[in-house]
């Protein structure tokens, strides 16, 4: 009996007294803010002067907690970052939980605490939410869907169609750490690794970049599909080719080693705190300096550039001067990574 | 092999080429609109003059298709209605799909078509989305989370704290039909029933009500927890008691019969196209007339009123003058109903 009382049961999702208590006793107090407290059907936000950015992400990561983060931190950062890379200032998130029967209430509490802490770090509030409970099945425990509203920064013109040949690509630090950390946790890899997910809100870093006044043409966070997927999209959207210098791509020794053990190309592995910024070459140094001055950009680097081509693709130039085409990952190297 | 090609596989959710194709070939064209097409990380909306309403809902209904609707129609209506009952005009929705491996692509196509049709009916666009795929497990197939943005109507002041003793409660039609239709479909009930879910966008009906100029104090759609859950919340929020006349509560004969067979109190069963409107008594007739003139309000009725009480609760007054206390449903009479 005490065991049942420690866990989520179906009745927590029924919309009755147990739902009310779960929200009132365990969830709302942890997320408390002026928007959420009235528990109305919608949050009401004061009008925003600028254009509104709106985005959503569903998170199905396994395990729910992993080195460097958890599904709650991931859900806040993923949506905050999708807004920030558009040139918006994230304002308010929604939080929809689908909880599996049997989830430990203590696990839920930790994840909600993590959501609250990450929201504070990203300077957003959880304005509205929903909670459903489903029967016990594969042991997923919890999926989270966040949506977010941001206010578009005046003058921000993030648009792949503004990219020209000659523009350069900057990444803000070591790649592949999120995907590799989650895979290592899942596989219980035997070798000792202190690899942590890079999951972090990029709001502050992007603030610093936009405040340089540089003509930022495009930013995107390199999540599912990794840097390779992002670059393949850029080729599709611009009709230009991309050249990447392999030795310029930041990759920590532990990430390099872990990718080799798992047989993965780090370029195709998901990140949750890394973005690719495209700026005109003349502005690259200024943006790089701004990145390096921010805690999330210390390892920032110019990794390559866009070039004219009759048959546009992404090419990796090796230290020895060799070239290989980087493909968009076809399917699912890393299931359930975000 | 042909069988596999008819179904969702894990690689559809990997963020690579198969994800791109699923979106570009099956999902985006069905939902096509100016916001969604650029496939950026966020949709960009022109500034709204009024305050912004923001809401979210997760949908885990089983079965995915049921008499009168499907999970897609439900997801659009649920979020549209949460905005509309706040006095907002719904503008744009986000759509996050978590698809289970093995879902028939033809089922997905039908549900996306239903989302598109319902969005048109509710005069909203699907502005942004996300798609994830999870391993085959309990046969859920699909969960959908929508979030929505609406613009608050000038002068709308929907707030339970404005409710006074003497105010009356109006419901726009027969209750319990959504929950009973889903349960009947799930149980494969042997008796012949033409009971259909009432799932519908309430935007038009609420427009008509607000346009009367009546001082609408409170509106809420009676979803999970049914009318009983909604009224229990109202008692908590106002400190007033509620008296409902049993004979005044609209209930179709087929819903009445089905509830008896299933042993359920119709007051506790979920609706997806019914709302409770609270107005001052002097305005009730005007609002009732506006309801009855709308296709979704033909059976509208005044079901009761708020009264002062030392021990506030919800009381049902029977035709014979008997009284019984209506409790908030405790847990889960009807799991997976929305």
Contacts between the chains, C-beta under 8 A, distances in Angstrom:
chain1	res1	chain2	res2	distance
A	9	B	331	7.7
A	10	B	331	7.4
A	10	B	332	4.9
A	10	B	335	5.2
A	11	B	330	7.1
A	11	B	331	2.7
A	11	B	332	4.3
A	12	B	331	7.9
A	13	B	332	6.6
A	13	B	335	7.3
A	14	B	224	6.7
A	14	B	225	7.3
A	14	B	329	6.5
A	14	B	330	8.0
A	14	B	331	5.0
A	14	B	332	3.3
A	14	B	333	6.8
A	14	B	334	7.4
A	14	B	335	6.9
A	15	B	223	7.1
A	15	B	224	2.6
A	15	B	225	3.7
A	15	B	229	5.7
A	15	B	270	7.3
A	15	B	329	7.2
A	16	B	224	8.0
A	16	B	225	5.4
A	16	B	229	6.2
A	16	B	268	7.8
A	16	B	328	5.7
A	16	B	329	3.8
A	16	B	330	5.2
A	16	B	331	5.6
A	16	B	332	7.2
A	16	B	333	7.9
A	17	B	328	5.3
A	17	B	329	7.3
A	17	B	330	4.7
A	17	B	331	7.3
A	18	B	330	6.5
A	18	B	331	5.1
A	18	B	332	7.9
A	19	B	224	7.4
A	19	B	225	7.6
A	20	B	328	7.5
A	40	B	86	6.5
A	40	B	158	7.8
A	41	B	55	5.9
A	41	B	82	4.1
A	41	B	83	7.7
A	41	B	85	5.5
A	41	B	86	5.8
A	41	B	220	6.3
A	41	B	221	7.4
A	42	B	53	4.1
A	42	B	54	5.9
A	42	B	55	3.9
A	42	B	82	5.6
A	42	B	83	5.6
A	42	B	86	4.5
A	42	B	88	6.7
A	42	B	148	8.0
A	42	B	150	7.1
A	43	B	53	7.1
A	43	B	54	4.8
A	43	B	55	7.0
A	44	B	51	5.4
A	44	B	52	7.3
A	44	B	53	5.7
A	44	B	54	8.0
A	44	B	86	6.9
A	44	B	152	6.3
A	45	B	51	6.3
A	45	B	52	4.3
A	45	B	53	7.7
A	45	B	54	6.2
A	46	B	51	6.0
A	46	B	52	7.8
A	47	B	47	7.7
A	47	B	48	6.5
A	47	B	49	6.5
A	47	B	50	6.2
A	47	B	51	5.7
A	47	B	52	6.8
A	48	B	47	6.5
A	48	B	48	7.4
A	48	B	52	6.8
A	49	B	47	6.5
A	50	B	47	6.2
A	51	B	44	5.4
A	51	B	45	6.3
A	51	B	46	6.0
A	51	B	47	5.7
A	52	B	44	7.3
A	52	B	45	4.3
A	52	B	46	7.8
A	52	B	47	6.8
A	52	B	48	6.8
A	52	B	52	7.4
A	52	B	149	7.0
A	53	B	42	4.1
A	53	B	43	7.0
A	53	B	44	5.7
A	53	B	45	7.7
A	54	B	42	5.9
A	54	B	43	4.8
A	54	B	44	7.9
A	54	B	45	6.2
A	54	B	92	6.2
A	54	B	94	6.4
A	54	B	127	5.6
A	54	B	128	5.6
A	54	B	149	6.0
A	55	B	41	6.0
A	55	B	42	3.9
A	55	B	43	7.0
A	55	B	94	7.0
A	55	B	128	5.1
A	56	B	94	3.6
A	56	B	95	7.2
A	56	B	96	4.9
A	56	B	128	5.6
A	56	B	129	6.4
A	56	B	130	5.3
A	56	B	145	7.4
A	56	B	147	5.9
A	57	B	96	6.8
A	57	B	130	4.8
A	58	B	96	4.1
A	58	B	97	7.2
A	58	B	98	5.1
A	58	B	130	5.1
A	58	B	131	7.7
A	58	B	132	4.8
A	58	B	145	6.4
A	59	B	132	7.7
A	60	B	98	6.0
A	60	B	132	4.9
A	60	B	134	5.3
A	82	B	41	4.1
A	82	B	42	5.6
A	83	B	41	7.7
A	83	B	42	5.6
A	85	B	41	5.5
A	86	B	40	6.5
A	86	B	41	5.8
A	86	B	42	4.5
A	86	B	44	6.9
A	88	B	42	6.7
A	92	B	54	6.2
A	94	B	54	6.4
A	94	B	55	7.0
A	94	B	56	3.6
A	94	B	147	4.6
A	95	B	56	7.2
A	96	B	56	4.9
A	96	B	57	6.8
A	96	B	58	4.0
A	96	B	145	4.5
A	96	B	147	7.6
A	97	B	58	7.2
A	98	B	58	5.2
A	98	B	60	6.0
A	98	B	98	7.7
A	98	B	143	5.8
A	98	B	145	7.7
A	127	B	54	5.6
A	128	B	54	5.6
A	128	B	55	5.1
A	128	B	56	5.6
A	128	B	147	7.9
A	129	B	56	6.4
A	130	B	56	5.4
A	130	B	57	4.8
A	130	B	58	5.1
A	130	B	145	7.7
A	131	B	58	7.7
A	132	B	58	4.8
A	132	B	59	7.7
A	132	B	60	4.9
A	133	B	332	7.8
A	133	B	335	7.8
A	134	B	60	5.3
A	134	B	138	7.9
A	134	B	140	7.1
A	134	B	143	7.8
A	134	B	336	6.8
A	135	B	138	6.4
A	135	B	335	7.5
A	135	B	336	7.8
A	137	B	137	4.3
A	137	B	138	3.9
A	137	B	140	7.6
A	138	B	134	7.9
A	138	B	135	6.4
A	138	B	137	3.9
A	138	B	138	7.5
A	140	B	134	7.1
A	140	B	137	7.6
A	143	B	98	5.8
A	143	B	134	7.8
A	143	B	143	7.3
A	145	B	56	7.4
A	145	B	58	6.4
A	145	B	96	4.5
A	145	B	98	7.7
A	145	B	130	7.7
A	145	B	145	3.7
A	145	B	147	7.9
A	147	B	56	5.9
A	147	B	94	4.6
A	147	B	96	7.6
A	147	B	128	7.9
A	147	B	145	7.9
A	147	B	147	3.4
A	148	B	42	8.0
A	149	B	52	7.0
A	149	B	54	6.1
A	149	B	149	6.7
A	150	B	42	7.1
A	152	B	44	6.3
A	158	B	40	7.8
A	220	B	41	6.2
A	221	B	41	7.4
A	223	B	15	7.1
A	224	B	14	6.8
A	224	B	15	2.6
A	224	B	16	8.0
A	224	B	19	7.5
A	225	B	14	7.4
A	225	B	15	3.7
A	225	B	16	5.5
A	225	B	19	7.6
A	229	B	15	5.7
A	229	B	16	6.2
A	268	B	16	7.9
A	270	B	15	7.3
A	328	B	16	5.7
A	328	B	17	5.3
A	328	B	20	7.5
A	329	B	14	6.5
A	329	B	15	7.2
A	329	B	16	3.8
A	329	B	17	7.3
A	330	B	11	7.1
A	330	B	14	8.0
A	330	B	16	5.1
A	330	B	17	4.7
A	330	B	18	6.5
A	331	B	9	7.7
A	331	B	10	7.4
A	331	B	11	2.7
A	331	B	12	7.8
A	331	B	14	4.9
A	331	B	16	5.5
A	331	B	17	7.2
A	331	B	18	5.0
A	332	B	10	4.9
A	332	B	11	4.3
A	332	B	13	6.7
A	332	B	14	3.3
A	332	B	16	7.2
A	332	B	18	7.8
A	332	B	133	7.8
A	333	B	14	6.8
A	333	B	16	7.9
A	334	B	14	7.4
A	335	B	10	5.3
A	335	B	13	7.3
A	335	B	14	6.9
A	335	B	133	7.9
A	335	B	135	7.5
A	336	B	134	6.8
A	336	B	135	7.8
